[in-house]
Amino acid sequence: MLWCLLSLWIAVGPPKKAIPATAPAVVAVPAATCDALDRVEKILKIAAYLVGGGWVYFNFFKGRTYRPRLELRVTGQLSRRTTPEFVQVAVTVKNVGLSQVEVSQRGTALRLFAYDKSAKDGWKHLDTYGILTSHQWIEPGELLEEPALYELDLRDVSAIRAVVVVTGKKTMWEASCILV
C-alpha cells in the first residue's frame, strides 16, 4: 500500500491542500438509506442461513456419508494338489462411511456353494462358516482382512462359489466370487 501511495504522489504530485486533522470523517446519510441498507443486510443474513442449512441437510442426509457403508471383497483359490483338498478364502471388509458400523453375528457368514447342473439355480450349498466373530463393530476407515482355509472334498466339484454376507442393524452387505 505504501508503494501505491508513493507512486500516486510521484504521478500527481504532492497534495495541494492539506486536510486539517480536526476535519470530520463522518458523512451524513439519509435515514431512509440507512433503513434500506439495514433491511438488505438482514435479508442477506437470512439467505446465508438458509443456504448453509440446505448445505448441511444435503451433506448429512442426502449425501449418505454418515450412513453405514461397507465395501466387501472375497477372493480365493482351490488347492487340488494335496490330500485333503482345501479351499483358501480371504474376506476383506472396509468401512468407507463416516460412521461406525455395528456387525451382527447373526447372519454374518461365508457360504460355500458347489457348481451343480441339476440344482435349481446351478449351485448346491456345501457349508456355512462364521466370519468376523471377534468384531462387534467396524470403525470409519477401518480395513479388516480375514483369511481362512477350509477342508472340502473337491473330487466331483468343478467350481466353488464363495458368498460373504455381513449384517448390521438395518442393512446387509453381500459379495461373491467363483473359484475354479
ABEGO torsion letter per residue (X at the ends): XAAAAAAAAAAAEBBABBBBAABBABBBBBAAAAAAAAAAAAAAAAAAAAAAAAAAAAAAAAAGAABBBBBBBBBEBBBAABOBBBBBBBBBBBBABABBBBBBABGBBBBBBBBBAABAAGBBBABBBBBGAABABBBBGBBBBBBBBBBBBAAABABBBBBBBBBBAABBBBBBBBBX
